[in-house]
Amino acid sequence: MASVTVSLPHDAAQVAALLDLPEIKQLIADLDETRWTGRPGYPVRTMVGAVLIKAVYALPTWTRTARLIAEHAALREVIGGAPSHWACYRFTAKLRLHEAMLTACIARVLASLHDANPEMGQTVAIDGSDMPAYANGHKHVGNKNGPLREKFADPDAGWGHRSSISTRKGGAYYGYKLHAVVDAATELPLAWTVRAANEPEQGEVAGLLDTLAGRGFAPRVVVMDKGYDGEPMYETCESRGIRPVIALKETAAVKAGEHKPPSCEHGEWTFAGADAKRGATKWRCPAGECPPKSMWIKASRLHPLIPHGTERWKSLYKKRTSVERGFGRLKTDYALVPLRVRRLPRVTLHGSLTILAQLASALLLTRDT
């Protein structure tokens, strides 16, 4: 399978190839069946083409997308028209109404990617990424001493926290968060959801893993940062037959060293394997002289089946950065941000259309080789 971590150069030929994918053609056919016999509008293929153009050219607004198409003869020829930005807004409303058809299209694209790479989804990483709202979320009008704001431009958004990146300071922001499961090898999103920024990340994990399973993926390992550390997360993963690799928070038990391997006068005991059925890890005395020479430790947050500090744990945890690169590619190459829509249903649709364009572009790479 060709590498899918590098974006395709955007041009009219790429848009034409995306529209010719059988998975996209099926979406067009499904949407065509919903058309009624009223005033004729732009063909569905034209509107789907506009959606793809917006993402692959990384355009933040429909106004700029419509203007580009109107000025680009090759793009007009490929999609068969030059829709206005109002037509694009009406089409996104239609997509929200027929969300199941879009979801089915995404599932078909992912299934084709999985067929091309059967190992896809075996090791995944989960994280959330900030999507600042197209609105002012301050509670006070003017300044902190001003009157309380009674009306918000985007009431569905919430206040969250994000880390510093490059020259951008970390801290509070008002908006949404994209929670995603990303394949560690290809850095492609396999399941995702959009929530207000103030909603907890841990609450999304079970749903994401279930969506992943429903799409035919069977992950063996899931990697998460310390923001997900907690006994319920280990139970959520282990109950689905998935080994969690999660960085530990500096809790009192960790500070006391309770997460470390057992030790004796001969030194720290060595890891001797894990038994998923027993739900425990085995440890041996380094000298083999202690009675007993080995012992089992029940699996828990402090002693998971892939123990903290082992070479395998370290190797797997390094793959957590794949989700960060995946988010960066969505934001930089496909205009996931800045948001120019408001309310959760519109933001969710924007995220799904952006990811569909990325997945379809990756599928093109697999079929060009």
KESEDREN-542153 format. One record per residue (C-alpha): residue number from 1; residue in three letters; chain; x, y, z. Coordinates in Angstrom, 3 decimals, always signed. Example, Ala and Ser with C-alpha at 12.3 -4.5 7.8 and 13.67 -1.06 7.14 Angstrom:
2
(rec 1; ALA; A; (+12.300; -4.500; +7.800)) (rec 2; SER; A; (+13.670; -1.060; +7.140)) 
//
This chain:
369
(rec 1; MET; A; (+0.000; +0.000; +0.000)) (rec 2; ALA; A; (+1.338; +3.439; -0.928)) (rec 3; SER; A; (+2.011; +5.951; +1.817)) (rec 4; VAL; A; (-1.026; +8.052; +2.650)) (rec 5; THR; A; (+0.677; +10.478; +5.041)) (rec 6; VAL; A; (+1.493; +12.904; +2.208)) (rec 7; SER; A; (-1.317; +14.972; +0.705)) (rec 8; LEU; A; (-1.981; +14.910; -3.022)) (rec 9; PRO; A; (-1.299; +18.124; -4.978)) (rec 10; HIS; A; (-4.669; +19.777; -5.440)) (rec 11; ASP; A; (-5.771; +20.376; -9.001)) (rec 12; ALA; A; (-8.741; +19.749; -11.264)) (rec 13; ALA; A; (-7.464; +16.270; -12.140)) (rec 14; GLN; A; (-7.549; +15.255; -8.478)) (rec 15; VAL; A; (-11.128; +16.499; -8.086)) (rec 16; ALA; A; (-12.138; +14.558; -11.218)) (rec 17; ALA; A; (-10.495; +11.405; -9.855)) (rec 18; LEU; A; (-12.262; +11.811; -6.507)) (rec 19; LEU; A; (-15.635; +12.158; -8.210)) (rec 20; ASP; A; (-14.922; +8.989; -10.213)) (rec 21; LEU; A; (-14.324; +6.878; -7.110)) (rec 22; PRO; A; (-17.096; +4.237; -6.888)) (rec 23; GLU; A; (-17.619; +5.117; -3.228)) (rec 24; ILE; A; (-18.279; +8.781; -4.088)) (rec 25; LYS; A; (-20.400; +7.843; -7.108)) (rec 26; GLN; A; (-22.651; +5.832; -4.801)) (rec 27; LEU; A; (-23.143; +8.865; -2.565)) (rec 28; ILE; A; (-24.117; +10.933; -5.616)) (rec 29; ALA; A; (-26.561; +8.239; -6.720)) (rec 30; ASP; A; (-28.101; +8.007; -3.236)) (rec 31; LEU; A; (-28.575; +11.763; -3.032)) (rec 32; ASP; A; (-29.987; +11.858; -6.574)) (rec 33; GLU; A; (-32.823; +9.595; -5.446)) (rec 34; THR; A; (-33.905; +12.195; -2.890)) (rec 35; ARG; A; (-34.471; +14.904; -5.507)) (rec 36; TRP; A; (-38.048; +15.947; -6.156)) (rec 37; THR; A; (-39.758; +17.342; -9.236)) (rec 38; GLY; A; (-39.675; +20.988; -8.259)) (rec 39; ARG; A; (-37.459; +23.753; -9.588)) (rec 40; PRO; A; (-34.336; +22.171; -11.085)) (rec 41; GLY; A; (-31.108; +23.050; -9.305)) (rec 42; TYR; A; (-27.490; +22.178; -9.800)) (rec 43; PRO; A; (-26.786; +18.463; -10.339)) (rec 44; VAL; A; (-25.805; +16.533; -7.236)) (rec 45; ARG; A; (-22.461; +15.662; -8.844)) (rec 46; THR; A; (-21.725; +19.378; -9.220)) (rec 47; MET; A; (-22.487; +20.029; -5.568)) (rec 48; VAL; A; (-20.457; +17.059; -4.308)) (rec 49; GLY; A; (-17.626; +18.336; -6.485)) (rec 50; ALA; A; (-17.886; +21.748; -4.800)) (rec 51; VAL; A; (-17.689; +20.047; -1.386)) (rec 52; LEU; A; (-14.502; +18.236; -2.413)) (rec 53; ILE; A; (-12.985; +21.392; -3.896)) (rec 54; LYS; A; (-13.529; +23.292; -0.649)) (rec 55; ALA; A; (-11.601; +20.649; +1.307)) (rec 56; VAL; A; (-8.765; +19.779; -1.092)) (rec 57; TYR; A; (-8.064; +23.459; -1.798)) (rec 58; ALA; A; (-8.243; +24.184; +1.964)) (rec 59; LEU; A; (-10.804; +26.979; +1.598)) (rec 60; PRO; A; (-12.509; +28.148; +4.816)) (rec 61; THR; A; (-15.739; +29.542; +3.317)) (rec 62; TRP; A; (-18.275; +28.717; +0.634)) (rec 63; THR; A; (-17.938; +32.248; -0.726)) (rec 64; ARG; A; (-14.272; +31.683; -1.577)) (rec 65; THR; A; (-15.055; +28.213; -2.914)) (rec 66; ALA; A; (-17.761; +29.508; -5.274)) (rec 67; ARG; A; (-15.464; +32.315; -6.415)) (rec 68; LEU; A; (-12.618; +29.890; -7.173)) (rec 69; ILE; A; (-14.902; +27.626; -9.203)) (rec 70; ALA; A; (-16.305; +30.604; -11.129)) (rec 71; GLU; A; (-12.780; +31.747; -12.048)) (rec 72; HIS; A; (-11.315; +28.259; -12.711)) (rec 73; ALA; A; (-12.372; +26.900; -16.111)) (rec 74; ALA; A; (-10.915; +23.425; -15.474)) (rec 75; LEU; A; (-12.815; +23.037; -12.197)) (rec 76; ARG; A; (-16.065; +24.192; -13.811)) (rec 77; GLU; A; (-15.621; +21.600; -16.543)) (rec 78; VAL; A; (-14.809; +18.812; -14.087)) (rec 79; ILE; A; (-17.823; +19.314; -11.822)) (rec 80; GLY; A; (-20.176; +20.511; -14.566)) (rec 81; GLY; A; (-21.094; +23.983; -13.385)) (rec 82; ALA; A; (-20.348; +26.928; -11.126)) (rec 83; PRO; A; (-22.752; +26.896; -8.167)) (rec 84; SER; A; (-23.251; +30.007; -6.075)) (rec 85; HIS; A; (-22.306; +30.073; -2.415)) (rec 86; TRP; A; (-26.039; +30.100; -1.600)) (rec 87; ALA; A; (-26.451; +26.840; -3.513)) (rec 88; CYS; A; (-23.589; +25.387; -1.469)) (rec 89; TYR; A; (-25.277; +26.391; +1.783)) (rec 90; ARG; A; (-28.523; +24.789; +0.632)) (rec 91; PHE; A; (-26.655; +21.602; -0.292)) (rec 92; THR; A; (-25.037; +21.336; +3.148)) (rec 93; ALA; A; (-28.525; +21.629; +4.645)) (rec 94; LYS; A; (-29.530; +18.684; +2.441)) (rec 95; LEU; A; (-26.500; +16.713; +3.649)) (rec 96; ARG; A; (-27.469; +17.327; +7.263)) (rec 97; LEU; A; (-30.941; +16.036; +6.451)) (rec 98; HIS; A; (-29.480; +12.899; +4.824)) (rec 99; GLU; A; (-26.608; +12.358; +7.237)) (rec 100; ALA; A; (-26.968; +8.570; +7.015)) (rec 101; MET; A; (-25.983; +8.641; +3.320)) (rec 102; LEU; A; (-22.813; +10.592; +4.095)) (rec 103; THR; A; (-21.978; +8.245; +6.963)) (rec 104; ALA; A; (-22.445; +5.240; +4.634)) (rec 105; CYS; A; (-20.137; +6.838; +2.059)) (rec 106; ILE; A; (-17.421; +7.361; +4.677)) (rec 107; ALA; A; (-17.819; +3.739; +5.794)) (rec 108; ARG; A; (-17.371; +2.553; +2.178)) (rec 109; VAL; A; (-14.195; +4.609; +1.760)) (rec 110; LEU; A; (-12.775; +3.252; +5.010)) (rec 111; ALA; A; (-13.692; -0.311; +4.011)) (rec 112; SER; A; (-11.820; +0.115; +0.722)) (rec 113; LEU; A; (-8.785; +1.501; +2.550)) (rec 114; HIS; A; (-8.964; -1.448; +4.937)) (rec 115; ASP; A; (-9.101; -3.902; +2.031)) (rec 116; ALA; A; (-5.987; -2.289; +0.551)) (rec 117; ASN; A; (-4.205; -2.448; +3.910)) (rec 118; PRO; A; (-5.519; -5.307; +6.099)) (rec 119; GLU; A; (-3.262; -4.270; +8.998)) (rec 120; MET; A; (-4.919; -0.872; +9.185)) (rec 121; GLY; A; (-6.418; -0.129; +12.594)) (rec 122; GLN; A; (-4.454; -2.680; +14.618)) (rec 123; THR; A; (-2.697; +0.035; +16.625)) (rec 124; VAL; A; (-4.662; +3.253; +17.068)) (rec 125; ALA; A; (-4.300; +6.500; +18.987)) (rec 126; ILE; A; (-7.097; +8.576; +20.517)) (rec 127; ASP; A; (-7.052; +12.277; +21.313)) (rec 128; GLY; A; (-9.060; +15.466; +20.970)) (rec 129; SER; A; (-8.163; +18.625; +19.055)) (rec 130; ASP; A; (-9.427; +22.177; +19.470)) (rec 131; MET; A; (-11.779; +23.788; +16.957)) (rec 132; PRO; A; (-12.277; +27.426; +18.043)) (rec 133; ALA; A; (-15.821; +28.611; +17.393)) (rec 134; TYR; A; (-16.809; +31.288; +14.902)) (rec 135; ALA; A; (-18.104; +33.324; +17.830)) (rec 136; ASN; A; (-17.201; +35.290; +20.956)) (rec 137; GLY; A; (-17.771; +33.191; +24.035)) (rec 138; HIS; A; (-16.982; +35.755; +26.741)) (rec 139; LYS; A; (-19.609; +35.905; +29.454)) (rec 140; HIS; A; (-19.393; +39.680; +29.748)) (rec 141; VAL; A; (-20.032; +42.332; +27.117)) (rec 142; GLY; A; (-17.046; +44.596; +26.477)) (rec 143; ASN; A; (-14.840; +43.593; +29.420)) (rec 144; LYS; A; (-15.000; +41.527; +32.588)) (rec 145; ASN; A; (-16.788; +44.365; +34.392)) (rec 146; GLY; A; (-19.433; +44.717; +31.688)) (rec 147; PRO; A; (-22.964; +43.326; +31.799)) (rec 148; LEU; A; (-23.519; +39.595; +31.366)) (rec 149; ARG; A; (-23.966; +38.517; +27.779)) (rec 150; GLU; A; (-27.517; +37.294; +27.163)) (rec 151; LYS; A; (-27.092; +35.995; +23.627)) (rec 152; PHE; A; (-24.189; +34.009; +22.173)) (rec 153; ALA; A; (-23.456; +33.777; +18.450)) (rec 154; ASP; A; (-22.817; +30.053; +18.917)) (rec 155; PRO; A; (-24.604; +28.780; +22.025)) (rec 156; ASP; A; (-23.625; +25.158; +21.325)) (rec 157; ALA; A; (-19.918; +25.848; +21.872)) (rec 158; GLY; A; (-18.191; +25.753; +25.254)) (rec 159; TRP; A; (-15.019; +26.790; +27.028)) (rec 160; GLY; A; (-12.151; +24.313; +26.890)) (rec 161; HIS; A; (-8.385; +24.215; +27.372)) (rec 162; ARG; A; (-5.686; +23.625; +24.781)) (rec 163; SER; A; (-1.924; +23.238; +24.957)) (rec 164; SER; A; (+0.555; +25.673; +23.485)) (rec 165; ILE; A; (+1.807; +24.929; +19.966)) (rec 166; SER; A; (+4.704; +26.731; +18.298)) (rec 167; THR; A; (+4.104; +30.449; +18.848)) (rec 168; ARG; A; (+0.495; +29.961; +20.002)) (rec 169; LYS; A; (-0.038; +30.193; +23.734)) (rec 170; GLY; A; (-2.000; +27.527; +25.519)) (rec 171; GLY; A; (-4.992; +28.242; +27.695)) (rec 172; ALA; A; (-8.748; +28.631; +27.480)) (rec 173; TYR; A; (-10.631; +28.832; +24.195)) (rec 174; TYR; A; (-14.287; +28.914; +23.204)) (rec 175; GLY; A; (-15.424; +26.351; +20.689)) (rec 176; TYR; A; (-15.558; +22.654; +19.962)) (rec 177; LYS; A; (-13.321; +19.626; +20.118)) (rec 178; LEU; A; (-12.841; +16.924; +17.511)) (rec 179; HIS; A; (-12.365; +13.549; +19.219)) (rec 180; ALA; A; (-10.816; +10.997; +16.876)) (rec 181; VAL; A; (-9.365; +7.503; +16.625)) (rec 182; VAL; A; (-6.393; +7.608; +14.249)) (rec 183; ASP; A; (-4.557; +4.666; +12.712)) (rec 184; ALA; A; (-0.982; +4.859; +14.003)) (rec 185; ALA; A; (+0.559; +3.650; +10.732)) (rec 186; THR; A; (-1.304; +5.752; +8.141)) (rec 187; GLU; A; (-2.288; +8.623; +10.474)) (rec 188; LEU; A; (-5.805; +8.546; +9.022)) (rec 189; PRO; A; (-8.923; +9.034; +11.185)) (rec 190; LEU; A; (-11.060; +5.911; +11.494)) (rec 191; ALA; A; (-13.803; +7.188; +13.811)) (rec 192; TRP; A; (-14.564; +10.623; +15.213)) (rec 193; THR; A; (-17.099; +12.839; +16.886)) (rec 194; VAL; A; (-17.458; +16.568; +17.545)) (rec 195; ARG; A; (-18.474; +17.894; +20.949)) (rec 196; ALA; A; (-18.445; +21.212; +22.792)) (rec 197; ALA; A; (-14.987; +21.979; +24.180)) (rec 198; ASN; A; (-16.158; +21.772; +27.797)) (rec 199; GLU; A; (-17.292; +18.137; +27.539)) (rec 200; PRO; A; (-14.867; +15.546; +29.002)) (rec 201; GLU; A; (-12.640; +13.575; +26.659)) (rec 202; GLN; A; (-12.907; +10.284; +28.514)) (rec 203; GLY; A; (-16.630; +10.061; +27.903)) (rec 204; GLU; A; (-16.072; +9.750; +24.139)) (rec 205; VAL; A; (-13.721; +6.756; +24.174)) (rec 206; ALA; A; (-16.299; +3.962; +24.468)) (rec 207; GLY; A; (-18.407; +5.348; +21.618)) (rec 208; LEU; A; (-15.375; +5.821; +19.376)) (rec 209; LEU; A; (-14.190; +2.254; +19.951)) (rec 210; ASP; A; (-17.679; +0.901; +19.247)) (rec 211; THR; A; (-17.887; +2.909; +16.011)) (rec 212; LEU; A; (-14.480; +1.553; +15.076)) (rec 213; ALA; A; (-15.652; -2.018; +15.601)) (rec 214; GLY; A; (-18.820; -1.336; +13.616)) (rec 215; ARG; A; (-16.652; -0.290; +10.675)) (rec 216; GLY; A; (-14.810; -3.587; +10.664)) (rec 217; PHE; A; (-11.628; -2.611; +12.520)) (rec 218; ALA; A; (-10.269; -4.750; +15.349)) (rec 219; PRO; A; (-7.580; -2.777; +17.195)) (rec 220; ARG; A; (-5.189; -4.653; +19.421)) (rec 221; VAL; A; (-3.677; -1.603; +21.126)) (rec 222; VAL; A; (-5.004; +1.889; +21.801)) (rec 223; VAL; A; (-2.595; +4.676; +22.803)) (rec 224; MET; A; (-3.699; +7.752; +24.780)) (rec 225; ASP; A; (-2.046; +10.562; +26.721)) (rec 226; LYS; A; (-2.364; +11.152; +30.459)) (rec 227; GLY; A; (-5.553; +13.151; +29.984)) (rec 228; TYR; A; (-7.306; +9.780; +29.607)) (rec 229; ASP; A; (-5.608; +8.146; +32.597)) (rec 230; GLY; A; (-8.105; +6.527; +34.926)) (rec 231; GLU; A; (-9.263; +3.063; +35.923)) (rec 232; PRO; A; (-12.511; +3.334; +33.865)) (rec 233; MET; A; (-10.466; +3.836; +30.680)) (rec 234; TYR; A; (-8.554; +0.604; +31.253)) (rec 235; GLU; A; (-11.812; -1.251; +31.873)) (rec 236; THR; A; (-13.373; +0.293; +28.750)) (rec 237; CYS; A; (-10.500; -0.937; +26.591)) (rec 238; GLU; A; (-9.940; -4.338; +28.201)) (rec 239; SER; A; (-13.649; -5.206; +28.033)) (rec 240; ARG; A; (-13.345; -4.880; +24.247)) (rec 241; GLY; A; (-10.179; -6.972; +24.036)) (rec 242; ILE; A; (-7.955; -3.951; +23.437)) (rec 243; ARG; A; (-4.717; -3.325; +25.339)) (rec 244; PRO; A; (-4.516; +0.283; +26.617)) (rec 245; VAL; A; (-1.226; +2.194; +26.584)) (rec 246; ILE; A; (-1.836; +5.351; +28.633)) (rec 247; ALA; A; (+0.619; +7.709; +30.308)) (rec 248; LEU; A; (+0.191; +7.913; +34.082)) (rec 249; LYS; A; (-0.853; +11.028; +35.944)) (rec 250; GLU; A; (+1.176; +12.012; +38.993)) (rec 251; THR; A; (-1.350; +10.702; +41.499)) (rec 252; ALA; A; (-0.473; +9.885; +45.097)) (rec 253; ALA; A; (-0.091; +6.196; +44.217)) (rec 254; VAL; A; (+2.318; +7.004; +41.383)) (rec 255; LYS; A; (+4.355; +9.340; +43.574)) (rec 256; ALA; A; (+4.592; +6.530; +46.124)) (rec 257; GLY; A; (+5.986; +4.236; +43.416)) (rec 258; GLU; A; (+3.102; +1.749; +43.497)) (rec 259; HIS; A; (+3.238; +1.496; +39.698)) (rec 260; LYS; A; (+6.775; +0.122; +39.711)) (rec 261; PRO; A; (+7.574; -3.617; +39.364)) (rec 262; PRO; A; (+8.030; -5.667; +42.537)) (rec 263; SER; A; (+11.578; -5.795; +43.887)) (rec 264; CYS; A; (+13.668; -7.753; +46.329)) (rec 265; GLU; A; (+17.241; -7.798; +47.624)) (rec 266; HIS; A; (+18.346; -8.975; +44.166)) (rec 267; GLY; A; (+16.852; -5.933; +42.436)) (rec 268; GLU; A; (+13.784; -5.033; +40.441)) (rec 269; TRP; A; (+11.843; -8.016; +39.123)) (rec 270; THR; A; (+11.581; -8.565; +35.371)) (rec 271; PHE; A; (+8.410; -8.780; +33.306)) (rec 272; ALA; A; (+7.721; -12.380; +32.254)) (rec 273; GLY; A; (+4.538; -12.048; +30.203)) (rec 274; ALA; A; (+0.845; -11.325; +30.508)) (rec 275; ASP; A; (-2.232; -13.548; +30.579)) (rec 276; ALA; A; (-5.346; -11.790; +29.274)) (rec 277; LYS; A; (-7.662; -14.594; +30.437)) (rec 278; ARG; A; (-6.248; -14.416; +33.944)) (rec 279; GLY; A; (-6.115; -10.616; +33.748)) (rec 280; ALA; A; (-2.664; -10.445; +35.282)) (rec 281; THR; A; (+1.034; -9.944; +34.528)) (rec 282; LYS; A; (+3.830; -12.269; +35.585)) (rec 283; TRP; A; (+7.084; -11.093; +37.219)) (rec 284; ARG; A; (+10.258; -13.000; +38.074)) (rec 285; CYS; A; (+13.042; -12.477; +40.561)) (rec 286; PRO; A; (+16.153; -11.444; +38.559)) (rec 287; ALA; A; (+18.304; -13.979; +40.431)) (rec 288; GLY; A; (+15.639; -16.690; +40.565)) (rec 289; GLU; A; (+16.398; -17.292; +44.244)) (rec 290; CYS; A; (+13.378; -15.763; +46.008)) (rec 291; PRO; A; (+10.570; -18.059; +47.164)) (rec 292; PRO; A; (+8.468; -17.964; +45.096)) (rec 293; LYS; A; (+10.657; -17.234; +42.085)) (rec 294; SER; A; (+7.758; -15.558; +40.232)) (rec 295; MET; A; (+4.456; -13.910; +41.039)) (rec 296; TRP; A; (+1.284; -12.693; +39.293)) (rec 297; ILE; A; (-0.031; -9.131; +39.660)) (rec 298; LYS; A; (-3.662; -8.408; +38.819)) (rec 299; ALA; A; (-4.031; -6.021; +35.883)) (rec 300; SER; A; (-5.016; -2.480; +36.837)) (rec 301; ARG; A; (-4.283; +1.125; +35.986)) (rec 302; LEU; A; (-0.933; +0.914; +37.803)) (rec 303; HIS; A; (-0.076; -2.527; +36.403)) (rec 304; PRO; A; (-1.665; -2.943; +32.943)) (rec 305; LEU; A; (-1.153; -5.980; +30.721)) (rec 306; ILE; A; (+1.433; -3.946; +28.791)) (rec 307; PRO; A; (+3.398; -2.726; +31.826)) (rec 308; HIS; A; (+4.572; +0.856; +32.096)) (rec 309; GLY; A; (+8.275; +1.331; +31.411)) (rec 310; THR; A; (+8.803; -1.836; +29.387)) (rec 311; GLU; A; (+10.376; -1.538; +25.940)) (rec 312; ARG; A; (+7.105; -2.538; +24.284)) (rec 313; TRP; A; (+5.182; +0.122; +26.208)) (rec 314; LYS; A; (+7.711; +2.800; +25.247)) (rec 315; SER; A; (+7.670; +1.749; +21.609)) (rec 316; LEU; A; (+3.886; +1.824; +21.448)) (rec 317; TYR; A; (+3.512; +5.107; +23.306)) (rec 318; LYS; A; (+5.747; +6.833; +20.757)) (rec 319; LYS; A; (+2.984; +6.165; +18.219)) (rec 320; ARG; A; (+0.663; +8.535; +20.081)) (rec 321; THR; A; (+2.126; +11.399; +18.039)) (rec 322; SER; A; (+0.386; +9.957; +14.969)) (rec 323; VAL; A; (-2.901; +11.468; +16.130)) (rec 324; GLU; A; (-1.264; +14.884; +16.528)) (rec 325; ARG; A; (+0.104; +14.744; +12.993)) (rec 326; GLY; A; (-3.282; +13.589; +11.752)) (rec 327; PHE; A; (-4.980; +16.607; +13.313)) (rec 328; GLY; A; (-2.307; +18.914; +11.943)) (rec 329; ARG; A; (-2.815; +17.592; +8.421)) (rec 330; LEU; A; (-6.592; +18.041; +8.637)) (rec 331; LYS; A; (-6.189; +21.618; +9.803)) (rec 332; THR; A; (-3.402; +22.649; +7.436)) (rec 333; ASP; A; (-4.124; +20.696; +4.257)) (rec 334; TYR; A; (-7.930; +20.385; +4.375)) (rec 335; ALA; A; (-9.076; +23.516; +6.284)) (rec 336; LEU; A; (-10.659; +21.832; +9.286)) (rec 337; VAL; A; (-10.056; +25.188; +10.956)) (rec 338; PRO; A; (-10.757; +28.073; +11.059)) (rec 339; LEU; A; (-14.459; +27.375; +11.495)) (rec 340; ARG; A; (-16.831; +29.565; +9.539)) (rec 341; VAL; A; (-20.052; +27.836; +10.585)) (rec 342; ARG; A; (-21.956; +27.842; +13.862)) (rec 343; ARG; A; (-23.987; +25.317; +15.887)) (rec 344; LEU; A; (-23.048; +21.704; +16.552)) (rec 345; PRO; A; (-24.819; +20.029; +13.561)) (rec 346; ARG; A; (-23.072; +22.338; +11.070)) (rec 347; VAL; A; (-19.676; +21.975; +12.753)) (rec 348; THR; A; (-20.101; +18.180; +12.819)) (rec 349; LEU; A; (-20.944; +18.131; +9.109)) (rec 350; HIS; A; (-17.947; +20.326; +8.346)) (rec 351; GLY; A; (-15.668; +17.894; +10.187)) (rec 352; SER; A; (-17.120; +14.856; +8.387)) (rec 353; LEU; A; (-16.820; +16.456; +4.930)) (rec 354; THR; A; (-13.232; +17.483; +5.639)) (rec 355; ILE; A; (-12.304; +13.979; +6.758)) (rec 356; LEU; A; (-14.136; +12.405; +3.803)) (rec 357; ALA; A; (-11.976; +14.449; +1.408)) (rec 358; GLN; A; (-8.818; +13.318; +3.207)) (rec 359; LEU; A; (-9.832; +9.641; +3.245)) (rec 360; ALA; A; (-10.910; +9.715; -0.410)) (rec 361; SER; A; (-7.588; +11.338; -1.361)) (rec 362; ALA; A; (-5.751; +8.590; +0.515)) (rec 363; LEU; A; (-7.823; +5.997; -1.337)) (rec 364; LEU; A; (-6.713; +7.517; -4.628)) (rec 365; LEU; A; (-3.080; +6.936; -3.678)) (rec 366; THR; A; (-3.749; +3.244; -3.048)) (rec 367; ARG; A; (-5.333; +2.836; -6.494)) (rec 368; ASP; A; (-2.689; +4.781; -8.391)) (rec 369; THR; A; (-0.001; +2.237; -7.505)) 
//
